[in-house]
Amino acid sequence: MTDAFTTAGFLALSGALLALGLFGILTRRNFILLLVSIEIAVNAAVLNFVYFAAFAPTTAEALNGQSAAIVIVALAATEIAVGLAIVLGLNRLRGSIDVTGATDLRL
Amino acid sequence: MVGWSVLFPYAYLVPLLMVGSFVVVGLGGTRLRRFAGGGWIAVAAAGASMVLGVLLGVAEMLDPTYTDTHVVWLSLPATGTGTFPNGFELVMGTLVDPLSGLMLLVVTIVGFLVLVYSLGYMAHEKGLPRYFAELSLFLAAMNGLVLADNLFEFFVFWELVGVCSYFLIGFFYEKPSAASAAKEAFLVTRVGDVMFLLGVFLYFYVYATSGPAGGWAAHGFLFVQGSSPFLAGVMGGSTPLLTVAGLMILGGAAGKSAQFPLHVWLPDAMEGPTTVSALIHAATMVAAGVYLLAVTSLFLGFTATDDLAIVAIGGFTTFFAATMALVQPDIKRVIAYSTISQLGYMVLAVGAGFAMVGMYHLFTHAFFKALLFLAAGAVIHAVGTQDLFKMGGLRRTMRITSGVFLVGALSLSGIFPFAGFWSKDDVLSSLFGELGSHPLYWPFYLLALATVFLTGYYIFRVWFLTFSGENPRDRSLPAAHEAPGVMLVPMIVLAIFATVGGLFPFVPAFAHLLPGAGIPPSYTATDLALSALSVGLAAGGILTAWAFWGNGRVFELPAGSAAQPVRRLLLKRYYFKAGYDALGLTGVYTFARLCDFVDRYIIDGVVHGLERSFGGLSERGRRIQSGVVLDYASYVVAGVVVLLLFLLVVGPYLVATWGS
């Protein structure tokens, strides 16, 4: 592991990614940008799995973290697939992909 | 030869036949038009039950035993602990004994005669199936009451006859006065019924908790068990609780038999058809109170305090009701007050310790009072009014009715040798013999004696006003006609009973039904003098009535007379009804208003207040649910932040402050 990355610096990077993602989630009204923001937040977690797997004492244990990262990436891919389907549906239904307009399930 | 007693277990058929008639007529309804609205079915059932009832009565005369037949309804074994250490049993069954044999004779015979009479009297009324069904149910309940073998079953039938009385008083329910009279009768007797029920509970409680194991309580509280020496032993040590129980029974009897102060409903019950007045409110149901007292007195026994209270109520009511009968303008109401007064005699006799003498008077009274009512009904049927001052001279057009009414009036007055003479004389001479046992008996004896005079006066006032004179005082009355045969025959049969009924106890076999009643074995000069005194008083009353009202005379009290306030007081029935109404309107109504207020504003207020505050809370809470996905995301973030704050800041701080 090179010295260019200290643990604190790395955590700051993934924290920044998470904050960036959350900011996007809370502020974006466009469904596609919302999905992009979710991806950013999820990737902050993936980064953590990969980074801390590098400190594992055995290869087998290192694989634990890396396989978790792969699972999350796969999950994110399916999530996007479903999400995009919803986007298409929403657009067909309402002619817009503004999430604040989709309140039909409210009481 | 098979003995008469084989009949006894089948006594339940007497009420059951009438239940059958009730069901058939009640369900048949208007489809029975061809049977006089079900009347013929009811008459047939009543006839069959009369045959069986009379057979049972005769069987009791020839074989005066106590035969109990019952099924166990509820049974708790004796455990020695708990609420009923000696066991407890409730049964339903029939007890055929001399007393119920006598009552069966009265109820089934009078019931049958009144039903026959109804065929004529009610022919033009609407709702005949209802009438005959209710009358059948009444007869079923009354016969059940007579045959009941324990106090609890007695109470069940007691309530059934009460509800039938309510139905039948309110038969003309479209008339507001009839509807309100029915309600009044129901409510006033209900006061007595509650007391009766409390009395039953008290008796059950006393015997279920303090008798020996396997005693009366464990054997269904049967009357016949109650007559065993064991019970007399327990009763010997009279407790305050038993005194109270006896007073409660008296209260129940006062409600049903219209004794002071629960007498107000009976005169108003005259709103029902006259046949109902004759059967229920003269001959049978109102006598149930006296029957209850007699049964309780014979099988359970009253304490000395109870006896005094019974004598006081009976003696006072006798006189009190007779005074109100003096001035009534309504033919039925005079007879109604007379009924209250005569019931007072019976209660008096039971209280003085002569239950059988009271039953003797009940027996004769049932016949002559039913006769008086049926004769009055025939008059009302003929002239279409109940106002005595509109009638007059009906002797000419209604010969037989006037004759049988005269028989009834003579019997009621107690003129030798009519039925009423024997039993009333028996009541008075029995009480006279007991005068030494309590100083307070004297005033009630004198009241009872004075009532003999009043009785002769008021009933002959009715007779003279109705039948004597030349023509009806009100010329607009329809021309009177004699009643049809179907009405005359029952009246004539009753007139025969009212004439010779008093002699029955002198027949050796019949005397088994009334042990101890009738002329005493040694008829002394004192007895003769007492009889002469009461006949003299009655004759005096009749002569007074003749002087005032005879030959079509109408006696008008001068307007300035000192007696006017008394007359008004009597017409207003001593303001008892007005007083009860005022009590209801002020006391009960205020209380009801208070309850309404509490219910509406306090109880409902709390409920509605809670409901409204939760409603407001959720109205506010639902605004969180905006439906916008971004809002939910921010709630999630806020929640995570709070959780993290708690785990990382607040939690460690708490651990550091108070330790783990």
Boltz contact constraints between the chains, C-beta under 6 A:
constraints:
  - contact:
      token1: [A, 25]
      token2: [B, 633]
      max_distance: 6.0
  - contact:
      token1: [A, 26]
      token2: [B, 634]
      max_distance: 6.0
  - contact:
      token1: [A, 99]
      token2: [B, 629]
      max_distance: 6.0
  - contact:
      token1: [A, 100]
      token2: [B, 628]
      max_distance: 6.0
  - contact:
      token1: [A, 103]
      token2: [B, 627]
      max_distance: 6.0
  - contact:
      token1: [A, 103]
      token2: [B, 628]
      max_distance: 6.0
  - contact:
      token1: [A, 105]
      token2: [B, 627]
      max_distance: 6.0
  - contact:
      token1: [A, 106]
      token2: [B, 625]
      max_distance: 6.0
  - contact:
      token1: [A, 106]
      token2: [B, 627]
      max_distance: 6.0
